[in-house]
Structures are given as structure tokens and as C-alpha cells.
Amino acid sequence: MRLVVHLRAHRERLGLTQAALAEAVGVSRKTVNTVENGVFVPSTELALRFARVLGTPVEVLFQLPD
Amino acid sequence: MPLTVARIETIRTACYAALGLTFLTTAVWTLATQSIPPVPSPVYAVLGLAVAAILFAVSAFAPRRAVDAAYDEGADRAWLRATAFGYWVGIGATVVLGNLIALGRIPPGPAFMGAAMLMAAAPFAHFLLAEARRGR
């Protein structure tokens, strides 16, 4: 099952680059890239850190497909 | 020159490339010539220890946050998959070269060394390819 990931849209809405988001969350830019592309499903902890930095509920960033 | 996440990743890539290329070159040479390379075996140990020392020093002197980011869960997963790939390469090499030994096509010594070096090279090759893809 693939997650529906809205990370890129919310990052770009805040005008953040992948590198800036990675710095804020404490991961590498490569990991942000793979999460945005749906290649890598982050842990619950990392998903929550993304949500906190972007000021968005985690279930808005990551959703199960219908 | 501050050790940023990108620099730590670059150093790790260079270290892994050095190990992977050494192991792969040795494997190809061993299997192609069917003889043990004329390289003293401690050379491999020294190379491995040198790489370990470099990576340890980088982790020790770089900012903790940059080290944690360079070795984050994405990198962990890439390495986990790379070692799994190495496991299957080891199984495959053992099966193929074991049969070639049984058929008398290759002496046991070079076959064992070739299989070991292929198994050693595989995780590094897989990880480096995965890292290249992750960066795109």
C-alpha cells in the first residue's frame, strides 16, 4: 500500500526548500526527497516532526489511499 | 570548513566507494585469473580500519545534529537494504562458485576469495547506487 503524501505542497506553501525543511526537521535533504516522492515511508516520529515544523496535522501530510 | 550534512555524506560516499571498488576489483581479478591476488592480506584490514577511523573521526568532530541527519532513518534503511542485497549476492556467489568447484572449473581457494569479495562489495555498491537515486 502506498501512502498519499502531501509533504511537497505544504513545504512549498511555506516557501521552504527541501534543504531548509531537512535542516528544521533534523534529517538529510535526500530523506526529505524520498519521502516527498513516496519512495520512503517515514517513521511515526519523523512524520510527526514534519507535521510540527510545517504546522499541519500529520494526517493532512500523509493519508491512506481511498 | 564546517562539516555539514552534505560533506559528511560525501566523505561517507568516498569511503564506501574506496571499499567497494577494492573488493570488487579483487573479486574480478581473482575470478578472472583464478588465483589469489599478490596483495598482502593485511592491506585489506588496514584499508577497512582506515575507513572506519575516518568515519569515526568525522562523526566525532562534526556537529551532533549534522551527524544525526547524515545517518538518519532514510540512510539507515538504504544501508539495511544494501546489506540484504549483500546477503543474497553471497548466497548466489556461493551456489555458482560451489558448483564450478564441484565441476573442477575453478580451484577452491580463488573461488572462496572471489565469493567473499563479491559479498563484501555488494552492500557498498547497492548503497552508493541508492544514495545517488535518493539525491535526485
N, CA and C atoms of all chains as a GROMACS GRO file, in nm:
protein
  606
    1MET      N    1   0.085  -0.119   0.000
    1MET     CA    2   0.000   0.000   0.000
    1MET      C    3   0.089   0.125   0.000
    2ARG      N    4   0.057   0.217  -0.086
    2ARG     CA    5   0.136   0.341  -0.092
    2ARG      C    6   0.063   0.452  -0.019
    3LEU      N    7   0.138   0.531   0.056
    3LEU     CA    8   0.080   0.646   0.122
    3LEU      C    9   0.059   0.758   0.021
    4VAL      N   10  -0.045   0.836   0.043
    4VAL     CA   11  -0.061   0.960  -0.034
    4VAL      C   12   0.012   1.068   0.045
    5VAL      N   13   0.113   1.129  -0.017
    5VAL     CA   14   0.199   1.223   0.054
    5VAL      C   15   0.178   1.364   0.000
    6HIS      N   16   0.146   1.456   0.091
    6HIS     CA   17   0.125   1.596   0.053
    6HIS      C   18   0.235   1.685   0.108
    7LEU      N   19   0.348   1.625   0.139
    7LEU     CA   20   0.457   1.699   0.203
    7LEU      C   21   0.507   1.813   0.114
    8ARG      N   22   0.526   1.783  -0.014
    8ARG     CA   23   0.584   1.883  -0.104
    8ARG      C   24   0.496   2.008  -0.111
    9ALA      N   25   0.366   1.987  -0.125
    9ALA     CA   26   0.274   2.101  -0.138
    9ALA      C   27   0.279   2.190  -0.014
   10HIS      N   28   0.281   2.127   0.103
   10HIS     CA   29   0.282   2.207   0.226
   10HIS      C   30   0.417   2.274   0.247
   11ARG      N   31   0.524   2.209   0.204
   11ARG     CA   32   0.657   2.271   0.214
   11ARG      C   33   0.664   2.394   0.123
   12GLU      N   34   0.619   2.375   0.000
   12GLU     CA   35   0.626   2.485  -0.097
   12GLU      C   36   0.533   2.601  -0.057
   13ARG      N   37   0.422   2.567   0.009
   13ARG     CA   38   0.328   2.671   0.054
   13ARG      C   39   0.398   2.765   0.153
   14LEU      N   40   0.491   2.707   0.231
   14LEU     CA   41   0.565   2.788   0.328
   14LEU      C   42   0.693   2.847   0.269
   15GLY      N   43   0.717   2.819   0.142
   15GLY     CA   44   0.836   2.874   0.077
   15GLY      C   45   0.965   2.810   0.123
   16LEU      N   46   0.958   2.686   0.168
   16LEU     CA   47   1.077   2.617   0.216
   16LEU      C   48   1.137   2.532   0.106
   17THR      N   49   1.270   2.526   0.102
   17THR     CA   50   1.337   2.431   0.014
   17THR      C   51   1.345   2.296   0.087
   18GLN      N   52   1.378   2.192   0.010
   18GLN     CA   53   1.398   2.061   0.073
   18GLN      C   54   1.507   2.069   0.179
   19ALA      N   55   1.613   2.142   0.146
   19ALA     CA   56   1.725   2.154   0.239
   19ALA      C   57   1.684   2.226   0.367
   20ALA      N   58   1.602   2.329   0.352
   20ALA     CA   59   1.558   2.404   0.471
   20ALA      C   60   1.468   2.317   0.559
   21LEU      N   61   1.378   2.243   0.495
   21LEU     CA   62   1.291   2.154   0.573
   21LEU      C   63   1.374   2.045   0.642
   22ALA      N   64   1.470   1.992   0.568
   22ALA     CA   65   1.556   1.887   0.625
   22ALA      C   66   1.631   1.941   0.747
   23GLU      N   67   1.682   2.062   0.735
   23GLU     CA   68   1.755   2.124   0.846
   23GLU      C   69   1.664   2.142   0.967
   24ALA      N   70   1.542   2.188   0.940
   24ALA     CA   71   1.448   2.213   1.050
   24ALA      C   72   1.405   2.084   1.119
   25VAL      N   73   1.393   1.978   1.040
   25VAL     CA   74   1.344   1.850   1.096
   25VAL      C   75   1.459   1.768   1.153
   26GLY      N   76   1.580   1.789   1.101
   26GLY     CA   77   1.696   1.714   1.150
   26GLY      C   78   1.724   1.587   1.074
   27VAL      N   79   1.696   1.590   0.942
   27VAL     CA   80   1.730   1.477   0.855
   27VAL      C   81   1.806   1.531   0.735
   28SER      N   82   1.846   1.441   0.645
   28SER     CA   83   1.917   1.486   0.526
   28SER      C   84   1.817   1.528   0.418
   29ARG      N   85   1.864   1.610   0.325
   29ARG     CA   86   1.777   1.651   0.214
   29ARG      C   87   1.732   1.530   0.132
   30LYS      N   88   1.820   1.430   0.122
   30LYS     CA   89   1.786   1.310   0.046
   30LYS      C   90   1.664   1.240   0.107
   31THR      N   91   1.658   1.239   0.238
   31THR     CA   92   1.544   1.172   0.302
   31THR      C   93   1.415   1.250   0.277
   32VAL      N   94   1.423   1.383   0.283
   32VAL     CA   95   1.304   1.463   0.250
   32VAL      C   96   1.260   1.433   0.107
   33ASN      N   97   1.358   1.425   0.017
   33ASN     CA   98   1.327   1.398  -0.125
   33ASN      C   99   1.257   1.263  -0.142
   34THR      N  100   1.307   1.160  -0.075
   34THR     CA  101   1.247   1.027  -0.092
   34THR      C  102   1.109   1.020  -0.027
   35VAL      N  103   1.090   1.093   0.082
   35VAL     CA  104   0.957   1.095   0.145
   35VAL      C  105   0.858   1.165   0.051
   36GLU      N  106   0.899   1.278  -0.004
   36GLU     CA  107   0.810   1.352  -0.095
   36GLU      C  108   0.774   1.270  -0.218
   37ASN      N  109   0.868   1.190  -0.265
   37ASN     CA  110   0.844   1.111  -0.386
   37ASN      C  111   0.776   0.978  -0.356
   38GLY      N  112   0.746   0.952  -0.231
   38GLY     CA  113   0.677   0.828  -0.195
   38GLY      C  114   0.766   0.706  -0.199
   39VAL      N  115   0.896   0.728  -0.208
   39VAL     CA  116   0.990   0.615  -0.212
   39VAL      C  117   1.014   0.561  -0.072
   40PHE      N  118   1.010   0.650   0.026
   40PHE     CA  119   1.041   0.612   0.163
   40PHE      C  120   0.926   0.655   0.254
   41VAL      N  121   0.872   0.559   0.329
   41VAL     CA  122   0.767   0.590   0.426
   41VAL      C  123   0.834   0.619   0.560
   42PRO      N  124   0.818   0.742   0.610
   42PRO     CA  125   0.889   0.777   0.733
   42PRO      C  126   0.829   0.708   0.855
   43SER      N  127   0.908   0.703   0.961
   43SER     CA  128   0.858   0.651   1.087
   43SER      C  129   0.752   0.747   1.142
   44THR      N  130   0.678   0.699   1.240
   44THR     CA  131   0.576   0.784   1.303
   44THR      C  132   0.642   0.909   1.362
   45GLU      N  133   0.756   0.890   1.425
   45GLU     CA  134   0.824   1.004   1.488
   45GLU      C  135   0.864   1.108   1.384
   46LEU      N  136   0.920   1.062   1.272
   46LEU     CA  137   0.962   1.158   1.169
   46LEU      C  138   0.842   1.226   1.106
   47ALA      N  139   0.735   1.151   1.084
   47ALA     CA  140   0.613   1.211   1.028
   47ALA      C  141   0.562   1.321   1.120
   48LEU      N  142   0.565   1.296   1.251
   48LEU     CA  143   0.518   1.396   1.347
   48LEU      C  144   0.610   1.518   1.350
   49ARG      N  145   0.740   1.495   1.328
   49ARG     CA  146   0.833   1.609   1.324
   49ARG      C  147   0.806   1.696   1.200
   50PHE      N  148   0.779   1.631   1.087
   50PHE     CA  149   0.741   1.707   0.966
   50PHE      C  150   0.617   1.790   0.996
   51ALA      N  151   0.518   1.727   1.059
   51ALA     CA  152   0.392   1.796   1.087
   51ALA      C  153   0.415   1.916   1.178
   52ARG      N  154   0.499   1.897   1.278
   52ARG     CA  155   0.524   2.007   1.372
   52ARG      C  156   0.591   2.125   1.302
   53VAL      N  157   0.692   2.095   1.221
   53VAL     CA  158   0.766   2.202   1.152
   53VAL      C  159   0.676   2.275   1.051
   54LEU      N  160   0.590   2.199   0.983
   54LEU     CA  161   0.505   2.260   0.881
   54LEU      C  162   0.376   2.316   0.940
   55GLY      N  163   0.353   2.292   1.068
   55GLY     CA  164   0.232   2.344   1.133
   55GLY      C  165   0.105   2.284   1.077
   56THR      N  166   0.112   2.158   1.044
   56THR     CA  167  -0.001   2.089   0.980
   56THR      C  168  -0.026   1.957   1.050
   57PRO      N  169  -0.152   1.918   1.068
   57PRO     CA  170  -0.177   1.785   1.126
   57PRO      C  171  -0.113   1.675   1.041
   58VAL      N  172  -0.059   1.574   1.107
   58VAL     CA  173   0.014   1.470   1.034
   58VAL      C  174  -0.075   1.398   0.934
   59GLU      N  175  -0.205   1.386   0.968
   59GLU     CA  176  -0.295   1.314   0.877
   59GLU      C  177  -0.326   1.395   0.751
   60VAL      N  178  -0.289   1.522   0.752
   60VAL     CA  179  -0.303   1.603   0.630
   60VAL      C  180  -0.181   1.580   0.539
   61LEU      N  181  -0.066   1.560   0.601
   61LEU     CA  182   0.056   1.536   0.523
   61LEU      C  183   0.059   1.396   0.463
   62PHE      N  184   0.013   1.300   0.540
   62PHE     CA  185   0.019   1.159   0.497
   62PHE      C  186  -0.120   1.098   0.511
   63GLN      N  187  -0.168   1.041   0.401
   63GLN     CA  188  -0.302   0.982   0.402
   63GLN      C  189  -0.299   0.844   0.340
   64LEU      N  190  -0.388   0.758   0.389
   64LEU     CA  191  -0.406   0.629   0.324
   64LEU      C  192  -0.485   0.650   0.195
   65PRO      N  193  -0.454   0.572   0.091
   65PRO     CA  194  -0.532   0.588  -0.034
   65PRO      C  195  -0.676   0.544  -0.012
   66ASP      N  196  -0.767   0.604  -0.083
   66ASP     CA  197  -0.910   0.567  -0.070
   66ASP      C  198  -0.935   0.426  -0.122
   67MET      N  199   3.656   2.471   0.770
   67MET     CA  200   3.549   2.421   0.682
   67MET      C  201   3.453   2.336   0.766
   68PRO      N  202   3.331   2.386   0.787
   68PRO     CA  203   3.238   2.313   0.873
   68PRO      C  204   3.194   2.182   0.809
   69LEU      N  205   3.176   2.082   0.893
   69LEU     CA  206   3.129   1.952   0.845
   69LEU      C  207   2.976   1.955   0.841
   70THR      N  208   2.924   1.985   0.723
   70THR     CA  209   2.780   1.989   0.704
   70THR      C  210   2.728   1.848   0.675
   71VAL      N  211   2.597   1.834   0.669
   71VAL     CA  212   2.536   1.705   0.636
   71VAL      C  213   2.586   1.657   0.500
   72ALA      N  214   2.587   1.748   0.403
   72ALA     CA  215   2.629   1.711   0.268
   72ALA      C  216   2.775   1.666   0.266
   73ARG      N  217   2.861   1.735   0.343
   73ARG     CA  218   3.002   1.697   0.346
   73ARG      C  219   3.020   1.561   0.412
   74ILE      N  220   2.946   1.537   0.520
   74ILE     CA  221   2.956   1.406   0.586
   74ILE      C  222   2.912   1.296   0.489
   75GLU      N  223   2.806   1.322   0.415
   75GLU     CA  224   2.758   1.223   0.318
   75GLU      C  225   2.862   1.201   0.208
   76THR      N  226   2.927   1.309   0.165
   76THR     CA  227   3.029   1.296   0.060
   76THR      C  228   3.148   1.213   0.109
   77ILE      N  229   3.190   1.238   0.232
   77ILE     CA  230   3.302   1.161   0.288
   77ILE      C  231   3.263   1.014   0.300
   78ARG      N  232   3.142   0.989   0.348
   78ARG     CA  233   3.094   0.851   0.359
   78ARG      C  234   3.090   0.784   0.222
   79THR      N  235   3.042   0.858   0.122
   79THR     CA  236   3.036   0.802  -0.014
   79THR      C  237   3.176   0.767  -0.063
   80ALA      N  238   3.272   0.857  -0.041
   80ALA     CA  239   3.409   0.831  -0.086
   80ALA      C  240   3.468   0.709  -0.015
   81CYS      N  241   3.443   0.699   0.113
   81CYS     CA  242   3.495   0.584   0.190
   81CYS      C  243   3.432   0.453   0.142
   82TYR      N  244   3.301   0.455   0.126
   82TYR     CA  245   3.233   0.333   0.081
   82TYR      C  246   3.275   0.297  -0.062
   83ALA      N  247   3.296   0.399  -0.145
   83ALA     CA  248   3.340   0.373  -0.282
   83ALA      C  249   3.478   0.310  -0.283
   84ALA      N  250   3.566   0.358  -0.196
   84ALA     CA  251   3.701   0.301  -0.188
   84ALA      C  252   3.694   0.154  -0.149
   85LEU      N  253   3.612   0.124  -0.048
   85LEU     CA  254   3.600  -0.016  -0.005
   85LEU      C  255   3.535  -0.101  -0.114
   86GLY      N  256   3.424  -0.051  -0.168
   86GLY     CA  257   3.352  -0.129  -0.269
   86GLY      C  258   3.437  -0.156  -0.392
   87LEU      N  259   3.508  -0.053  -0.439
   87LEU     CA  260   3.592  -0.072  -0.557
   87LEU      C  261   3.707  -0.170  -0.529
   88THR      N  262   3.764  -0.160  -0.412
   88THR     CA  263   3.873  -0.252  -0.375
   88THR      C  264   3.824  -0.396  -0.375
   89PHE      N  265   3.710  -0.417  -0.309
   89PHE     CA  266   3.656  -0.553  -0.300
   89PHE      C  267   3.615  -0.605  -0.438
   90LEU      N  268   3.550  -0.518  -0.516
   90LEU     CA  269   3.503  -0.562  -0.648
   90LEU      C  270   3.620  -0.591  -0.741
   91THR      N  271   3.719  -0.504  -0.739
   91THR     CA  272   3.838  -0.525  -0.823
   91THR      C  273   3.907  -0.655  -0.786
   92THR      N  274   3.917  -0.679  -0.656
   92THR     CA  275   3.980  -0.803  -0.610
   92THR      C  276   3.900  -0.925  -0.654
   93ALA      N  277   3.768  -0.915  -0.644
   93ALA     CA  278   3.682  -1.028  -0.684
   93ALA      C  279   3.698  -1.057  -0.833
   94VAL      N  280   3.692  -0.952  -0.914
   94VAL     CA  281   3.704  -0.971  -1.060
   94VAL      C  282   3.841  -1.028  -1.094
   95TRP      N  283   3.944  -0.971  -1.034
   95TRP     CA  284   4.081  -1.018  -1.062
   95TRP      C  285   4.096  -1.164  -1.022
   96THR      N  286   4.045  -1.198  -0.904
   96THR     CA  287   4.058  -1.335  -0.852
   96THR      C  288   3.986  -1.435  -0.942
   97LEU      N  289   3.864  -1.400  -0.981
   97LEU     CA  290   3.785  -1.495  -1.061
   97LEU      C  291   3.835  -1.501  -1.205
   98ALA      N  292   3.884  -1.388  -1.256
   98ALA     CA  293   3.934  -1.388  -1.394
   98ALA      C  294   4.064  -1.466  -1.408
   99THR      N  295   4.151  -1.451  -1.309
   99THR     CA  296   4.282  -1.517  -1.318
   99THR      C  297   4.284  -1.652  -1.246
  100GLN      N  298   4.178  -1.677  -1.168
  100GLN     CA  299   4.168  -1.800  -1.088
  100GLN      C  300   4.290  -1.816  -0.998
  101SER      N  301   4.334  -1.705  -0.942
  101SER     CA  302   4.445  -1.710  -0.847
  101SER      C  303   4.427  -1.598  -0.744
  102ILE      N  304   4.490  -1.618  -0.630
  102ILE     CA  305   4.480  -1.518  -0.523
  102ILE      C  306   4.566  -1.397  -0.562
  103PRO      N  307   4.514  -1.275  -0.550
  103PRO     CA  308   4.592  -1.157  -0.588
  103PRO      C  309   4.720  -1.145  -0.504
  104PRO      N  310   4.827  -1.093  -0.565
  104PRO     CA  311   4.953  -1.079  -0.491
  104PRO      C  312   4.953  -0.956  -0.400
  105VAL      N  313   4.848  -0.943  -0.322
  105VAL     CA  314   4.836  -0.831  -0.229
  105VAL      C  315   4.837  -0.891  -0.088
  106PRO      N  316   4.926  -0.843  -0.002
  106PRO     CA  317   4.926  -0.897   0.135
  106PRO      C  318   4.789  -0.875   0.200
  107SER      N  319   4.736  -0.980   0.261
  107SER     CA  320   4.601  -0.971   0.316
  107SER      C  321   4.584  -0.859   0.419
  108PRO      N  322   4.690  -0.823   0.496
  108PRO     CA  323   4.670  -0.710   0.591
  108PRO      C  324   4.634  -0.580   0.523
  109VAL      N  325   4.662  -0.568   0.392
  109VAL     CA  326   4.628  -0.444   0.321
  109VAL      C  327   4.477  -0.418   0.330
  110TYR      N  328   4.399  -0.526   0.316
  110TYR     CA  329   4.254  -0.510   0.322
  110TYR      C  330   4.211  -0.468   0.463
  111ALA      N  331   4.274  -0.527   0.562
  111ALA     CA  332   4.242  -0.492   0.701
  111ALA      C  333   4.278  -0.347   0.729
  112VAL      N  334   4.394  -0.304   0.679
  112VAL     CA  335   4.437  -0.166   0.701
  112VAL      C  336   4.340  -0.068   0.634
  113LEU      N  337   4.299  -0.103   0.511
  113LEU     CA  338   4.204  -0.017   0.440
  113LEU      C  339   4.072  -0.008   0.517
  114GLY      N  340   4.023  -0.121   0.562
  114GLY     CA  341   3.898  -0.122   0.637
  114GLY      C  342   3.908  -0.042   0.766
  115LEU      N  343   4.018  -0.059   0.837
  115LEU     CA  344   4.037   0.015   0.962
  115LEU      C  345   4.054   0.165   0.936
  116ALA      N  346   4.122   0.198   0.825
  116ALA     CA  347   4.140   0.340   0.792
  116ALA      C  348   4.005   0.406   0.763
  117VAL      N  349   3.922   0.335   0.687
  117VAL     CA  350   3.789   0.389   0.658
  117VAL      C  351   3.708   0.404   0.787
  118ALA      N  352   3.716   0.303   0.872
  118ALA     CA  353   3.644   0.312   1.000
  118ALA      C  354   3.693   0.431   1.082
  119ALA      N  355   3.825   0.451   1.081
  119ALA     CA  356   3.883   0.562   1.158
  119ALA      C  357   3.837   0.697   1.102
  120ILE      N  358   3.835   0.709   0.970
  120ILE     CA  359   3.791   0.834   0.908
  120ILE      C  360   3.645   0.864   0.943
  121LEU      N  361   3.560   0.761   0.928
  121LEU     CA  362   3.418   0.782   0.956
  121LEU      C  363   3.395   0.812   1.103
  122PHE      N  364   3.472   0.746   1.189
  122PHE     CA  365   3.459   0.772   1.333
  122PHE      C  366   3.503   0.916   1.364
  123ALA      N  367   3.616   0.957   1.305
  123ALA     CA  368   3.667   1.092   1.332
  123ALA      C  369   3.569   1.198   1.283
  124VAL      N  370   3.513   1.176   1.165
  124VAL     CA  371   3.416   1.272   1.112
  124VAL      C  372   3.296   1.281   1.206
  125SER      N  373   3.248   1.167   1.252
  125SER     CA  374   3.131   1.167   1.342
  125SER      C  375   3.164   1.232   1.476
  126ALA      N  376   3.290   1.217   1.517
  126ALA     CA  377   3.329   1.272   1.647
  126ALA      C  378   3.344   1.424   1.643
  127PHE      N  379   3.394   1.475   1.530
  127PHE     CA  380   3.425   1.618   1.523
  127PHE      C  381   3.314   1.702   1.459
  128ALA      N  382   3.224   1.638   1.385
  128ALA     CA  383   3.117   1.714   1.322
  128ALA      C  384   3.010   1.747   1.426
  129PRO      N  385   2.932   1.852   1.400
  129PRO     CA  386   2.821   1.882   1.492
  129PRO      C  387   2.726   1.763   1.503
  130ARG      N  388   2.682   1.736   1.626
  130ARG     CA  389   2.596   1.619   1.653
  130ARG      C  390   2.474   1.619   1.561
  131ARG      N  391   2.414   1.735   1.542
  131ARG     CA  392   2.291   1.743   1.462
  131ARG      C  393   2.318   1.705   1.315
  132ALA      N  394   2.435   1.746   1.264
  132ALA     CA  395   2.468   1.712   1.125
  132ALA      C  396   2.494   1.562   1.111
  133VAL      N  397   2.559   1.503   1.209
  133VAL     CA  398   2.585   1.359   1.205
  133VAL      C  399   2.454   1.281   1.210
  134ASP      N  400   2.365   1.325   1.300
  134ASP     CA  401   2.234   1.256   1.311
  134ASP      C  402   2.157   1.266   1.180
  135ALA      N  403   2.166   1.381   1.113
  135ALA     CA  404   2.093   1.398   0.986
  135ALA      C  405   2.155   1.313   0.876
  136ALA      N  406   2.288   1.305   0.874
  136ALA     CA  407   2.354   1.226   0.770
  136ALA      C  408   2.327   1.076   0.788
  137TYR      N  409   2.311   1.035   0.912
  137TYR     CA  410   2.283   0.894   0.941
  137TYR      C  411   2.138   0.880   0.990
  138ASP      N  412   2.046   0.945   0.920
  138ASP     CA  413   1.906   0.943   0.962
  138ASP      C  414   1.840   0.812   0.920
  139GLU      N  415   1.710   0.804   0.943
  139GLU     CA  416   1.641   0.677   0.916
  139GLU      C  417   1.636   0.643   0.767
  140GLY      N  418   1.644   0.743   0.682
  140GLY     CA  419   1.649   0.716   0.538
  140GLY      C  420   1.779   0.646   0.500
  141ALA      N  421   1.890   0.698   0.557
  141ALA     CA  422   2.020   0.634   0.532
  141ALA      C  423   2.025   0.496   0.596
  142ASP      N  424   1.965   0.483   0.715
  142ASP     CA  425   1.961   0.353   0.782
  142ASP      C  426   1.890   0.249   0.694
  143ARG      N  427   1.778   0.290   0.637
  143ARG     CA  428   1.704   0.195   0.555
  143ARG      C  429   1.781   0.159   0.428
  144ALA      N  430   1.849   0.259   0.370
  144ALA     CA  431   1.929   0.231   0.250
  144ALA      C  432   2.039   0.129   0.283
  145TRP      N  433   2.101   0.145   0.400
  145TRP     CA  434   2.207   0.051   0.438
  145TRP      C  435   2.150  -0.087   0.470
  146LEU      N  436   2.032  -0.090   0.533
  146LEU     CA  437   1.967  -0.218   0.564
  146LEU      C  438   1.938  -0.296   0.435
  147ARG      N  439   1.885  -0.226   0.337
  147ARG     CA  440   1.856  -0.291   0.209
  147ARG      C  441   1.985  -0.334   0.139
  148ALA      N  442   2.090  -0.254   0.154
  148ALA     CA  443   2.218  -0.287   0.092
  148ALA      C  444   2.275  -0.415   0.153
  149THR      N  445   2.265  -0.428   0.284
  149THR     CA  446   2.319  -0.550   0.347
  149THR      C  447   2.234  -0.672   0.310
  150ALA      N  448   2.104  -0.652   0.295
  150ALA     CA  449   2.018  -0.763   0.250
  150ALA      C  450   2.060  -0.806   0.109
  151PHE      N  451   2.088  -0.709   0.024
  151PHE     CA  452   2.135  -0.739  -0.112
  151PHE      C  453   2.268  -0.817  -0.105
  152GLY      N  454   2.356  -0.774  -0.016
  152GLY     CA  455   2.484  -0.843   0.001
  152GLY      C  456   2.465  -0.988   0.044
  153TYR      N  457   2.365  -1.010   0.129
  153TYR     CA  458   2.335  -1.147   0.172
  153TYR      C  459   2.300  -1.236   0.052
  154TRP      N  460   2.212  -1.185  -0.034
  154TRP     CA  461   2.170  -1.266  -0.149
  154TRP      C  462   2.282  -1.281  -0.252
  155VAL      N  463   2.365  -1.179  -0.267
  155VAL     CA  464   2.482  -1.193  -0.354
  155VAL      C  465   2.574  -1.302  -0.299
  156GLY      N  466   2.590  -1.305  -0.167
  156GLY     CA  467   2.672  -1.408  -0.105
  156GLY      C  468   2.617  -1.547  -0.129
  157ILE      N  469   2.484  -1.560  -0.116
  157ILE     CA  470   2.420  -1.691  -0.142
  157ILE      C  471   2.441  -1.730  -0.288
  158GLY      N  472   2.415  -1.635  -0.378
  158GLY     CA  473   2.428  -1.664  -0.521
  158GLY      C  474   2.571  -1.700  -0.558
  159ALA      N  475   2.667  -1.624  -0.506
  159ALA     CA  476   2.808  -1.650  -0.538
  159ALA      C  477   2.850  -1.786  -0.484
  160THR      N  478   2.802  -1.820  -0.366
  160THR     CA  479   2.838  -1.949  -0.307
  160THR      C  480   2.782  -2.064  -0.392
  161VAL      N  481   2.658  -2.050  -0.434
  161VAL     CA  482   2.596  -2.155  -0.516
  161VAL      C  483   2.669  -2.170  -0.650
  162VAL      N  484   2.690  -2.056  -0.718
  162VAL     CA  485   2.752  -2.061  -0.851
  162VAL      C  486   2.896  -2.112  -0.842
  163LEU      N  487   2.972  -2.051  -0.754
  163LEU     CA  488   3.114  -2.089  -0.745
  163LEU      C  489   3.131  -2.228  -0.684
  164GLY      N  490   3.040  -2.266  -0.593
  164GLY     CA  491   3.045  -2.401  -0.537
  164GLY      C  492   3.026  -2.506  -0.646
  165ASN      N  493   2.933  -2.478  -0.735
  165ASN     CA  494   2.911  -2.572  -0.847
  165ASN      C  495   3.030  -2.574  -0.941
  166LEU      N  496   3.092  -2.458  -0.963
  166LEU     CA  497   3.210  -2.454  -1.050
  166LEU      C  498   3.327  -2.531  -0.987
  167ILE      N  499   3.336  -2.525  -0.854
  167ILE     CA  500   3.439  -2.604  -0.784
  167ILE      C  501   3.409  -2.754  -0.805
  168ALA      N  502   3.282  -2.790  -0.786
  168ALA     CA  503   3.243  -2.931  -0.800
  168ALA      C  504   3.271  -2.982  -0.941
  169LEU      N  505   3.258  -2.894  -1.038
  169LEU     CA  506   3.282  -2.933  -1.178
  169LEU      C  507   3.430  -2.925  -1.214
  170GLY      N  508   3.511  -2.878  -1.119
  170GLY     CA  509   3.655  -2.868  -1.145
  170GLY      C  510   3.693  -2.754  -1.235
  171ARG      N  511   3.606  -2.653  -1.241
  171ARG     CA  512   3.631  -2.540  -1.331
  171ARG      C  513   3.710  -2.429  -1.265
  172ILE      N  514   3.715  -2.430  -1.131
  172ILE     CA  515   3.788  -2.325  -1.060
  172ILE      C  516   3.842  -2.384  -0.929
  173PRO      N  517   3.964  -2.350  -0.891
  173PRO     CA  518   4.019  -2.402  -0.765
  173PRO      C  519   3.941  -2.345  -0.645
  174PRO      N  520   3.933  -2.420  -0.536
  174PRO     CA  521   3.855  -2.374  -0.420
  174PRO      C  522   3.905  -2.242  -0.362
  175GLY      N  523   4.036  -2.222  -0.354
  175GLY     CA  524   4.088  -2.101  -0.291
  175GLY      C  525   4.041  -1.974  -0.359
  176PRO      N  526   4.069  -1.958  -0.488
  176PRO     CA  527   4.020  -1.838  -0.557
  176PRO      C  528   3.867  -1.827  -0.557
  177ALA      N  529   3.799  -1.942  -0.565
  177ALA     CA  530   3.652  -1.936  -0.563
  177ALA      C  531   3.602  -1.881  -0.430
  178PHE      N  532   3.661  -1.928  -0.320
  178PHE     CA  533   3.620  -1.880  -0.189
  178PHE      C  534   3.649  -1.731  -0.175
  179MET      N  535   3.769  -1.692  -0.218
  179MET     CA  536   3.804  -1.550  -0.206
  179MET      C  537   3.717  -1.462  -0.296
  180GLY      N  538   3.691  -1.511  -0.416
  180GLY     CA  539   3.606  -1.435  -0.508
  180GLY      C  540   3.465  -1.417  -0.452
  181ALA      N  541   3.410  -1.526  -0.395
  181ALA     CA  542   3.275  -1.518  -0.338
  181ALA      C  543   3.275  -1.420  -0.220
  182ALA      N  544   3.376  -1.429  -0.136
  182ALA     CA  545   3.383  -1.341  -0.019
  182ALA      C  546   3.394  -1.195  -0.061
  183MET      N  547   3.476  -1.169  -0.163
  183MET     CA  548   3.495  -1.031  -0.207
  183MET      C  549   3.370  -0.976  -0.277
  184LEU      N  550   3.300  -1.062  -0.351
  184LEU     CA  551   3.174  -1.019  -0.412
  184LEU      C  552   3.072  -0.983  -0.305
  185MET      N  553   3.066  -1.069  -0.203
  185MET     CA  554   2.971  -1.045  -0.094
  185MET      C  555   3.007  -0.916  -0.019
  186ALA      N  556   3.137  -0.891  -0.007
  186ALA     CA  557   3.181  -0.770   0.063
  186ALA      C  558   3.153  -0.644  -0.019
  187ALA      N  559   3.166  -0.656  -0.150
  187ALA     CA  560   3.149  -0.539  -0.237
  187ALA      C  561   3.002  -0.502  -0.256
  188ALA      N  562   2.916  -0.604  -0.254
  188ALA     CA  563   2.775  -0.582  -0.291
  188ALA      C  564   2.704  -0.476  -0.207
  189PRO      N  565   2.713  -0.479  -0.073
  189PRO     CA  566   2.640  -0.376   0.003
  189PRO      C  567   2.686  -0.235  -0.029
  190PHE      N  568   2.816  -0.217  -0.049
  190PHE     CA  569   2.866  -0.082  -0.078
  190PHE      C  570   2.816  -0.035  -0.215
  191ALA      N  571   2.820  -0.125  -0.314
  191ALA     CA  572   2.771  -0.088  -0.447
  191ALA      C  573   2.622  -0.052  -0.442
  192HIS      N  574   2.544  -0.135  -0.372
  192HIS     CA  575   2.400  -0.111  -0.362
  192HIS      C  576   2.372   0.020  -0.289
  193PHE      N  577   2.443   0.044  -0.181
  193PHE     CA  578   2.421   0.166  -0.102
  193PHE      C  579   2.455   0.291  -0.185
  194LEU      N  580   2.566   0.285  -0.259
  194LEU     CA  581   2.607   0.403  -0.337
  194LEU      C  582   2.507   0.432  -0.448
  195LEU      N  583   2.455   0.326  -0.512
  195LEU     CA  584   2.353   0.348  -0.614
  195LEU      C  585   2.226   0.406  -0.551
  196ALA      N  586   2.189   0.352  -0.436
  196ALA     CA  587   2.068   0.400  -0.367
  196ALA      C  588   2.086   0.547  -0.326
  197GLU      N  589   2.204   0.582  -0.279
  197GLU     CA  590   2.230   0.720  -0.240
  197GLU      C  591   2.221   0.814  -0.360
  198ALA      N  592   2.271   0.768  -0.474
  198ALA     CA  593   2.263   0.850  -0.595
  198ALA      C  594   2.116   0.873  -0.634
  199ARG      N  595   2.035   0.768  -0.620
  199ARG     CA  596   1.892   0.782  -0.654
  199ARG      C  597   1.820   0.870  -0.552
  200ARG      N  598   1.857   0.855  -0.424
  200ARG     CA  599   1.790   0.933  -0.319
  200ARG      C  600   1.811   1.082  -0.336
  201GLY      N  601   1.924   1.118  -0.397
  201GLY     CA  602   1.956   1.259  -0.411
  201GLY      C  603   1.883   1.328  -0.525
  202ARG      N  604   1.824   1.249  -0.614
  202ARG     CA  605   1.759   1.310  -0.731
  202ARG      C  606   1.626   1.374  -0.696
   0.00000   0.00000   0.00000
